[in-house]
Amino acid sequence: FLRARLGDVLAVLAMTLGKHEERESLQFKLKGSADFELLATLGDTASAAESNLGAWGHEFVRSLAGEIGQEYNARVITGSDPEEDEPFKDLLGMVDVIVPFNVSHHAEAEAVDLLIEVQRLSKILELDSIDEGNYRRVCMYLIKTADFMSDPDDYAEVLESAYQLFIKQKQYFDALRVALRTGNDEAIPSLLSQCSDDGDKLMKKQMCLLLARQRVNFEVEDDDDEEELNELIGNEKLSEEFLKVAQDLDVMDPKTPEDIYKSHLAETGGFSRRRDAGGAVVDSARANLASTYVNAFVNAGFGQDKLMTPDNEWLYKNKDHGMMAASASLGLIQLWNVEEGLAQIDKFLYSSEEYVKAGAALAVGILSSGVRNDADPTLALLDEHINGDSHIMKCAACTGLGIAYAGSAREDVMELLLPIVEQENSGPTTMLEVSLAGLALGMIYVGKCDDTVGGTIVQRLMEASDEELDHSHTKFLCLGLGLLFLGRMEKAEAMIEALRTIEHKISKFAAVVLETCAYAGSGNVLKVQEMLHQCAEHLEEDAEHQMAAVIGIGLITMGEEVGSEMAIRSFEHLLHYCELPVKRAVPLALGVLNISNSDFTVIDQLSRMSHDPDAEISQNAILAMGLTSAGTNNSRVAGLLRQLSEFYSKEAGHVFCVRIAQAMLHMGKGLMTLNPMHSDRMITSGPALGGVLTLLYSCIDLKSTLLDKTHYLLYYLTCAMNPRMLITVNEDMSWRPVTVRVGMAVETVGQAGKPKTITGFQTHTTPVLISSKERAELGTEEVLSVSSVLEGIVILKDNPDYEAPESDK
C-alpha cells in the first residue's frame, strides 16, 4: 500500500522535477496504479479507492495526458499495432479515467485532444458525462478540429463523431449540418424520419430550409406534410419572402445603370459637356452590353426594371450576342419567380431573331435557378433546342440547363447533355458546345463524383485532336470535371491519374483544376505546398496550369481563417518573384478568399493592382474588386470603381470590366450575397462555389470569354446569388418580427466559460441583412429559435420558461 502511495507522490513530484523526455511522471504513476490494482484484488477496497487521479488536481492530469500521448506514439514507433488494445492496456486504462474527468470539469477540448492522440475517438460516444449542457462545446470543438486533419480517414472520423453526438442529443438540425459538410446525402432521409418519430415538425421545416439553401434536390415522401416540406426544399416561396424584405427596407424602385455609374460625379466632366449641344447620342454596342448586365444584376429578383420590362426598344440597341444577353437578363430580373417570369419571357421564345430566341431559352434556365417547380418548365422548353441544329441555341440551352439544375444531379438532364459532350464532328463551333455541355454537367452533378459524367468528360478529352484542345473554351470542360469532385478530396485521385496520360499541355492544367477543386475549402496544407511548387517554375508561355494553381491556393484555403491569412502572405511573394501568368491570377485568388466580404486590406491591394501596366492584371483586379464586394454596396469600392472608369475611359475592355464589377457590387440592390459558405461558415454550397469558379476561370483568358462572345457565362453567378437576409417566422411561416443583435462573429470554440459570440453589435428588428463576417443572436428571451444558427429564414417558438417582466404599478 505504501509503495502505491509513494508511486503517486513521486509521479506528482516528477511532474516538475523529472527530465522532460523520459516521461518519469507517467512511469511512476503506472507502477502506482499496478499496486493499487493488486490491493483491490486482495480485497482492500478502501485504500484502492484513493487511487483517483482528480485528487491531485488539474495540472497533474494535464501533464499526465501529455505524457500518455508521447508514450503512445513511442510504442507505435517501436512496432505495437495501433489497431489493437492489448499493447496499450495500461495507458488506455488511464485514458478511461482522465477523459470523463476532463469532460465533467469543463475541459472538453483536452478530453477530445487526448482521444485523438491515442486514436480512440470513438470512445467519446460511450461517455455518460456528455449531456445537453456540454454536448455543443464538444461538437463545435470536433468540427473545428476537422479543419486541421490532413488524413482523410481522421477527418471523416472526427466529423462522424460530432454527427453521432448530435443525433444522440436529438439535435437533428445540427446533425444535418455536419452531414452536408461531409457531403453525406444518404443521411438526409434517416434524419428526417427520426425527426418525425420525435414529432418535432418545426425542426423538420427548419431542416428543409437548410436543404433549400444548400440546393439539395431531395424529395420528402410518406409524410403528412410532404407538400409543404417539398415546397420549402424547392425554394418556391423564396421570391415572395425576398420581395417582402425589399418592401420592408423600401428599395422596390427599379434602378437604371446610370444610377450606378453616377457619371455626373466624374471629375473630368460628364458626357454632356464634351458633346456639342445638339449632337446625336452615339451608343456603342459594348457600352450597351455592359448596361444590360448592370441592369440585370442590380434589379435581380425584383421583377421590374427600366430597360427590359417596359418595352422592346432596348433589345434592339444591341447586336447578336448582345441581344442574347439582353433577352436573357429578363430571367435574372424575374429571378426565382417562375410563374410570372415565364409569362414575360414567353413572347421572346418565338422571336424570328436567333439570338433573341437563344437569350430567352437561357432566361428560362436562369429564372428557375435553385427553384423546383412541379411543371419543370426549363426541361420542357430547352429539350427541343438541345437537339436542334442551331449552334447558338445549343450553347444557350446547355448553359440554361446548367444554371437551372445546378446541384440537382438529375439523370434526365444528364441524358440530354451527354450526347453533346460525346459529339465528334470537328467544326470550329463543336468544341464550344462540348465545353459548355461539360461545364453544365459539372454544375448539375457538383460534388457528386458521378462516374458516368466523369468518364465521359475524360474520354472526350483523351480523344480530342490537338486543335480542339487548343480551343479557348476547353478550360471549361476541365472545370466541369473539377466541379464533379468539388470538395471530395481523395475520391478524385483516379481521375487525376487518367488526366496525366493526355499528351497535350492541357493535361497539366486539367490535373491542377481537378486537384484544387477536390480539396476546395479543406485547408489542406500539403496541397497548398504542391500548388506553390507549381508556381515556382519560371515559364513564359504554356503557363495556364500555373494560373489554375494560384486560384487553387485560394480555393483550398478559403473558409479557414489561419490558412487564408497565410495564403494572402504567400501571394505577396508571388507578386514579387513570379512571371506574368502567375501574377495575373493573384487578384482572382484574392477574390475567391473574400467572396462578398469587402475586407479593407484586400480591397487596398486590389486597388493598387487595378492600375497595373499589364492589361490582364488590371482587368482581373477590377473584376476581383467586384467579387469581394458583391452585394455589399460598399461605398469605398463604389468610389474606387468610379475613378477607374474615368482612368480607363479610352480602353473599352477595361471599362467593360469596371461596369461588371459595379454590377456585382450593387447586386440585388445590396440584398444579396455570392458567398458560398453559410450556416455560420460551416457548410459550402457546391452550386454557389461552382458559379463563382466559372467566372474566375473565364478571367484566365478574358479576351476570348467575357470580352468576346461568351460573356453570357456571367449568368452562372446566378447559382451563387442568395438573399443575405434574416427573417424570423412563426410556425405557420408568417413573419414574426423580434429584436436581434447583429455584430461581428467571434471565434469562441474551446474557450472557457461562456464567452460572447459577437462583438460590437447593434440591435435591430427582423428582417435584417447579415454580411459574410457577421452573426446574429436573439435579443429577447420571449422566443427560442429552432435552428442553432440565425441565417436565412428561421422558425421561432415561444419560450415555455419565459416570465414577462412585471410592469411597475
N, C-alpha and C positions, 0 to 999 in steps of 0.2 A: 504493500500500500504506500509506504513512504517513497519507494522508488518511483511510483506513478506520480505522486505529488511533486517530487523533485524534478521529474521529467518536465512537468508543466512549468514549474518555476524557471528552470533552465531555458525552456523554449521562449518564455517571455523575455528573459534577460538577453538571450541570443538575438532577439529582435533588434536590439540597439548595439550590442557589443560584438555580435558574431561577424565573421567575414562574409561579405555580401555574396560571393559566388558559391559558397559551399552549402547554402541553404540549411544552416545548422538548426535554426529555429524549427524548421519542419521536421528534421530528423529526430530531435528531442521529443517533439510533440507525438510523432508516430510511435516512438518507443513507449511514451507515457500511455497513449491510448491502448497499446497492446497489453500493458499491465492492467489497465482498468478492465479490459475485456476478460482478462484472466480472473480478476476479483469477482466480476459478475458471474462467471461460470461457477465460482466456488460458493456463490450464494451471498456474498457481502454486498447487497444491493445499495445500502445506504451510502457507502463511500464511492460506489461506482457512479452514483447519480452526480457526484461532484465533478465529473469529467467534462461538464458542459463548457463549450467554448465561450459563450457570451459573457460568462463571469469575468473574463479577463479584459473585456472592453473592446470597443470597435477597432482601435488601431491594430490590436493583435490579430483580430480576424482578418483585417485588410492585408496585413503583411503576410499572413499565412496563405491567403488566397493567391497573392502574387507568386509565392514560392511554389504553391501547388502547380500553377501554370508552367513555371520553369521546369519543375521536376517532371511533369507530364511530357513536355517536349523532349527533355533529355532521354526519357525512357523510350519514346517513339524512335528517336535517332539511333539508340542502341539496338533497335530491332524488335521492340514489342509491337504487336499488331493493334492499331488504334480501334479496330472494329470490336475487339473482344474486351470484356470487363475484367477478366481474371488477372492480367499483369498489373492492373491499376486498382486492385480491390481496396487496398488501404487508403489510397488517395480519394477514390470515389466515396468511400465511407465518410470522409471528412466533408467532401463536397455536399453530400446529402444533409449534413448538419449546417454548413455555412450558408447555403442558398436560402433555405426557409428563414434563417436568422436575418439575413440581409433584407429579404423581401418584407418581413414583418417589422423591420426597423427603418423603413423608407429608404433603403439603399438599393432600389430595384435595378438601377443601372449596373451596379457592381455584381449583383447576382447574375444578370444576363451575361456580363463580360466573362465571369468565371466559367459559366456553362459553355460559352463559345470556345474559350481557351481549351477546355478538356473535351471538346467536340461531343457534348451530350445535351444539346439544346432541347431535345425532345422531352427532357425531364421537367421542363418548365410547365408542361401541360398537366403534370400529375400533382402540382403543388396545391394544397388547400388554402394557402395563405393569400392567394390572389383572389380578390373579391371585387365588388363594384367600386370599392374605394380606390383601389390602386391598379386595376387592370389597364386603364387608359395610359397610365405612365409607362407601364411595362411595354405595351404595344407600340406606343409612339417611339419609345427608345429602340425597339426592334426594327421598326420601319426605317428609322433614321440610320441605324447601323447598316442596313442592307446596302446603302449607297457606297459603303466602303468595302464591300465584299468583292474581291476580284474573281473568286472561283464561282462559276455558275451554280454549282450544287449548293454551296454555302448560302448564296444569295437566295436561291429558291427555298432553302430550309428556314432561313430567318423569316421570310415573308409568310411561309406556310404556318409557322408557329404563331405569328400575330393573327393570322386568319382564324386558326383554331380557337385561340383565346377569345376573340371577338364573338365567335359563334357560341362558345361556352357561356359567355355573359349575355347571350341573346341580343347582341348589338349587330343586327344583320346589315344595317346600312354601312357601318364601318367595315364589316367583313366584305361587303360588295366592293368597297373602295380598294381593298387590298387585292381582291380577285381581279379587278380591272387593271390594277397596276401590274399584275403578273401576266395579264392577257389571258386569264383563265375563264373563257366564256362558258365553259361547261358548268361552272359553279352557279350560274345565274338561276336556272330553274329550281335547283335544290334550295337555294337561299329563299327564293320567293315562296316555295311551298312550306318551308319551315316557318316563314313569317305568317302564312295563312293558318298553320296549325296553332300558332300563338294568338291568332285572332287580332293581329295588330295591323289594321287596314291602313292607318296613316303611314306607318313605316314602309308599307308596300308602295304607297303612292310616291313617297319620297325617293324610294329606290328607283322607281320608274323614271322620275325626273332626272336622276343621276344618269341613268342609261341613255336618256334622251340627250343630255349634254355631251355624253361621250359618243353619241351617234352609233349606238349599238343596235343592230337590226334584230330585235328579239320579239317574238310573238307570245303573249301570255295566252295559255289555253286552259280549259277546265277550271274556270274561276268565276265566282259570282259577278265580279265587277270587270270581267275581261275587257269589255268595250271601253270602259273608262281608262283602264290601265294602258291598253294599247294606244289610246288616244294620247296619253301622256308621253309614252315612249316615242310615238310618231311625231312629237312636237306640233301637233295640229293646232294648239292654242297659242303657239309662240308669237305669231304675228299680232294676235289680239292683245296679248299682255304687253308686247313691245310698244304698240301704238298707245296703249293706256298710259304707260310710263311717259311717253313722249308728250302726251297731252298734259299730264301732271306737271311736267317740267316746262311746259309751254314752248316746245320747239317744233310745232307742227308745220309752220310756214315753210314752203319749199325754198331752197336756196339756189341761186344761179351761180355758174362758175365765176362770174365777176365778183360776187360777194366773197369768194375765196381768194381770188388773185389780188383784190384791192389795188388795182394798178393805179388808182388815183393817188395812192400814198407814195408812189415811186418818186425818188428824189430827182430823177432825170426828167421829170415832167411826164405826164401821161401821153397817150397817143394823140389826144385831142389837140395839143399844142403843136405837135410836129406836122400834122396834116393840114393841107390847105383847107380853109373853112368849108369850101363847097365840094371837095373831092369825094369820090365814091369810096366806100369802105371795102378794103380788099380782104377777103377771107382766105387764109391759107389752109390747105387740107390738113396739114399736120397739127396746126393750132386747133382746128375744129375737132380733130380726133381726140386731142388732149381734153378739150372741153367736154366731149362725150363722156370720157372716163371720170372726170372730176364730178360732173353732174350725177353720174350713176352711183359713184361711191358715197358722195355726200348725202344724197337723198335715199340711200339704200334702205329698203324696208319701210319707207314712209308712204309709198303708194302714190305720191304726187310730186311733180317737178315742173319746171317752167320750159324745158326744151322738148321733151318727148311726148308727154301725155296730152298737151293741148291740141296739137295738130301735127301733120306730117312734114311741115316745112323743113325742120332741122334735118330730117333723114336725108333729104336731097342736097344738103350742103356738104355732104361727104361723098367720097367716091370709093367704089369697090370695097376693099376690106374695111374702109371707114363706115360704109353703110351697114356692113355686117355688125361692127361694134355697136353702132347706134341702135339697131333694132334689138341687139342682144341686151343693151343696157336696160330695156324695159323689164327684163327678168329680174335685174338687180333692184330696180326701183320698187318692184312689187314683191320683193323677197319674202319667202315663207307664206305668202298669201295666195295659195294655189288657185282657189276658185276665181277670185277677181282678176288675178294676173292673166289666167288663160283667156278670159273674155277679151282682154286688151290685146294680147299677142296674136289671137286667132287670125285677125284680118291680114297680118303680115305673112302668115304661113302660106297664103295662096297668092302672094305677090308675083308679078311677072319677072321681077329682078332676082336673079340667082342669089346675089349677096344678101338682099333683104330677107329672102327665104331662109338662107343659112343662119342669119343672125337670129331670126325668130325661133328656129329649131334650137339654137344654143340657149336662147332666153327661156325656153320651156325647161331645159335642164337646170339652169341657174335658179329659176323660180322655186323648184321643189328641192333645193339643196337641204338635206337633213330633215325633210318633212315627209312623212309617209302618208300616202293618200290611197284609199281603197280602190279608186278607179285606175290608179297607176298611169296617169296621162303621159308621163315622159316616155315610158317604154312604148306605149301605143303610137305616139306621134313620131318617134325617132326611128322606129323599126324600119319603115319603108326607106328612109333616107340612107340608112347604113348600107342597105343592099343596092342602092341606086347607082347610077353611072356618074353622077356629078361629083367631081373631086372636092369642091369646096363644101358641098352638103355633107360628104362623108366626114371631113375634118370637123365640121361643126357638130355633127351628131355624136362622134366619138367623144369630143370634149364635153358635150352636154350630158351624155350618159355618165362620164367620169365624175362630173360635179354633182349630178343628182343622186347617184347611188354610192357616193364615197363611203367606204367603211361598211357597206351592207352585205358584201360577199354573196351577191345573188347569182345563182347559176344561170338563170335565163338571160341575164345581161351578158354574162361571160360567153355564152354560146353565140351571141351576136357579134362580139368583138374579136373572138379568137380567129375566125377566118380572115379578118382584115390583117391581123399580125402575120398570118401564115402566107398571105398572097405573094406570088413570085414575080410577076411581070415587072421588068425594071424600067419603068418610066421615071422621069425626074420627080414626079409627084408621088410615086409609090411610097418612098421611104418616109415622107412626111405623114402619110396616112398610117403607115405601120407604127411610127413612133408615137403618134397621138393616141392610137388604139392601145399601145403598150402602156403608156402613161395612165390612160383611163383604167385599164385593168389593175395597175398598181394601186390606184386610188380606191377602186372598189374592193380590192382584197387587201387593204392596207394592214400589215402586221399579221396576216393570216397564214403565211408560209404555204400557200396553196401550190401543190406540186404541178397540177395541170398548167396553170398560168406560168409558173416559174420555168417549167420545162419548155413550154412553147417559146418564151422570150429568148431563153439561152439558145435554143435550137436555131431561132431566126438569126441571132447574132452570129452563130457559127457558120451558117450557110450564106450569109450576105457577102456580096462582092466587095472589093476594096472601095470602089467609088460609092457604094451605098453606105459603107461605114464612115466614109469621109463626110457624109451629109451633115449639115449643121444641126439637124434635129435628132440625130441618132442618140445624142446625150439623154434625151427624154425616154428612150427605150431602156437605157441603163438605169435611169431614175425609177422607172416603173418597176424594174426588178428589185431595186433597193427598197422601195416602199413596201413590197411584198413581205420583206423581213424586218420591217421597221421595229426596232427595239426588241428583237427576238434573240439577240446575242449569238450564242454558238450554233443556233439552228442554221445559220447561213454558211457555215464552213464548206459544205459540199459544193454549193453553188459557186463559191469564190474559186475553188479549185477548178471547176468546169470552165469558168471565165478565163482562167490563166492560159488555157490551151488555144485561145483565139490568136492567130498570127497577124496582129494589127495593133497600132498604138492604142486603139480604144480599149484593149483588154485591160491595160493598167488602170485606165480611167474607170471602167466598169467595176473592177475589183475594189477600188478605193470607195466608190459610191456605195457599193453593196455593204462593205465592211463598216463604213461610218454610219449608214442607216441602221444596220443591225445593232450597233452599240449606242444608238441615239439616246441621250439622257441617262446613260448608265454611269457616267463619270469614271469610266474605266481608264486608270492612269496608263496602263501598259499600251492601250490602243492609241492614246494621245501621243505617247513617245514614238510609236511607229509612224504616226502621221507627221510629226515634226521631222522625223528622219527623212520622210519622202520629200519634205520641203527643202532639205539641206542641199540637195543636188543643184548645181548651177546649170539650168537648161535655158537656152534662148527660145527654141521652138519645141513643139510637141509637149508642152508642159501642162496640158489640161488636167492631168491627174493630180498635179500639184495644187491647182486651184480647188479641185474637189477635196484634197486633203486638208486645206486650210478651212474650208467651210465645215469639213468633218470635225475638226478640233472644236469648233463652236458647238456643233451638234452633240458631240459626245459629252461635253462638259455642261450643257445647258441644264438648268434646273437644280444645280448643286452649287451652293454659294462658293465654297473654297475653290472648287475646280474652275468656276468661271473667272474668279479673280486671277488665278494663276494663268489661265488662258490669255486673259487680256494683257498680262505682262509679257507672255511669250510673243504675242502679236507685235509688241513694240520692237522686239529683236528682229522679227521677220521683216518689219518695215525698214530696219537699218541695213540688214545684210543680204537680203534675198533679191533675186531677179524680178523683173516686172510682173510676170504672170502671178507670182505669189503675192506681190503687193496688191495686185488688182483684186484679189479675193479677200484681203483682210477686212475691208469695210463690210463685205457681206457676212463674214463670220461675226463681226461685232454686232451686226444686225440680228443674227439668229440668237445671240446670247441675251439680247434685251428686247424681245418682241413686245411691242406695246408697253414699254417700260422706259420712259424717257429719262434716263439717268444722266445727270449733269455732265459727268466726266466723259461719258461715251459720246454724247452729242458734241461736246467740245472737240474731241478727237476727230469725229466725222466732219465737223465743220472745217477743220484745218485741211482734211484730205479732199474736201469738195472743191478746193481751189488749186488742186494739183495740176501741174502742166500736162500730165498724161490724161488724155480724154477719158479713157476707160476707168481709171482710178476715180476721177472726179464724178463720173456718172454713177458708178457703183456707190460712192459715198453719199450722193444725193438720194438715191433710192433707199439706202440703208437708213438715212435720217427719217425717211417716211415710215420705214418699217418699225424703227424703235419708238416712234411717237404715234403709231397707228391708233386712231380713235381717241386720242387724249386731248385734242385741241390745244396742245401746249403752245402758249403764246410766244415763247422764246424761239421755238423751232419755226413757228409761222413767220416770225421776223427774219430769221436766217434764210428761209426759203424765198421770201420776197426779195431779199438782197441778191440772192443767187440768180433770180430770174432776170434782174437788171444786168448783173455782171456778165451773164452769158447771152444777153438779148440777141446777139448776132448768130449764136450757134443753135440751129434747130434741134439737134439731138439732145443737147443739154436742157433746153427749155422744156422739151417733152418730159424728160426725167423729173425736172422740178415740178411740173404740173402733176405728174403721177404721185410724187411724194406729197404734194399738197392734198391730193385726193385721199391718200391714206391717212394723213394727219387729221383731216376733218371727217373721217369716215363715219357714216351714220350720225352726223352732227355731234360726234363725241359720245354717242351712247353705246358704241361697240368696241370690241377688242379683238385682236388677232391672236392673243396669247393661247397657245395650245395646252398650257398647263392649267389645271383647275383643281377644285376641291382642295384648297389650301396648298397649292403647288405640289400635290402628291401624284396626280394622275396626268398623263399626257394623252391628249386626244389625237389618235392617228390621222384621221382625215384633215384635221387642222394643221398638223405639222406638215403633212403632205402638200397641202395648198401653199404653205409658205415656201417649202423647198422648191416647188415648181417655179415660183418667182425667182428664187436665188439662182437656180440652175439656168434660167433664161438670162440672168445677168452675166453669166460667164462669157456669153457671146452676144452682147446686146445688139450689135449691128444686124445680125441675121434673125433676131427674135422680136423683141419688143419694138425696136426701131424699124423693123421691116414689116412683113405681112402677118406674123403670128402674134401680134400684140394681144389677141383675144385670150392668150394664156393667162393674162392678168386676172381673168374671171375665176381662175382656180382659187383665188384668195377667198371667194365666197365660202368655201368649205371651212375656212378658219374663222369666219366672222360670227361672233356671238354677242348678244347683248351683255353689257357688263353691269347689269342691274341686280339689286337685291330686292325681291318682292316678298313680303310676308303674307300668307293667306290662311284662311280658316280651313276647316276640314272639308268644306264643300268647294274649295278653290276660289272663294270670293275674297277680295282684298281685306286685309286687316292691318291698318297702319299701326305700328308701335314705334317706340323710340329705340334707336340702336346707336351704339358708339362705333364710329369708324376711325381707325388710326393705322399707323404703320405697324406691320406684323413684326413681332419679336420672337426670336428662337427661344423656346422655353423647354426643349426636350432635355431630360436628365438633370434639371436643376432642382435644388432643394426647395421645399416649401411650395407655396402656390404663387409663383411669380405672375405678374401681369402679362397678358399675351399681346397687348397692343400698347403703343406709346403715342403721345401727342394726339389724343383722339378728340373728335368733335361729335356732338350728339345731334342726330338728325331723326326725322320721322320717315319711315319707309314709304314709298320706294326710294332707294338711294343708289348712287353709282359707286362702284368699288373699282379702284385701279389695281394694277397687277401686283403691287407690293403691299397692298392694304388688306386688312382683315376687319371683320365686323363682329361685335358681340351684342347681345340683347341688353338694353338699358333699363329693363324693368323686370321685376320678379313675378309679375302677374301671369306670364305665359312661359311655356317651355317650348324649345324648338325640337322637332322630331329629328332633324338632321344635326350632326355634330359640327358641321361646317356651314356658316351662313354665306351662301352664294346662290345666285340664280333665284329660283322660286323655292321658298322654304315654308313648310307647313307648321303652323303653331297649334299647340293645345293648351288649355288652361292648366295652371299650376294648382294641383289639389291642396298643397300646403300653404298657399298664399293667404295672408291675412291683410285686409285693406287697412291702411293707417287710419286711426280714429281722428276725425276732424275735431278741432277744438271747439267746444261749445261756447 
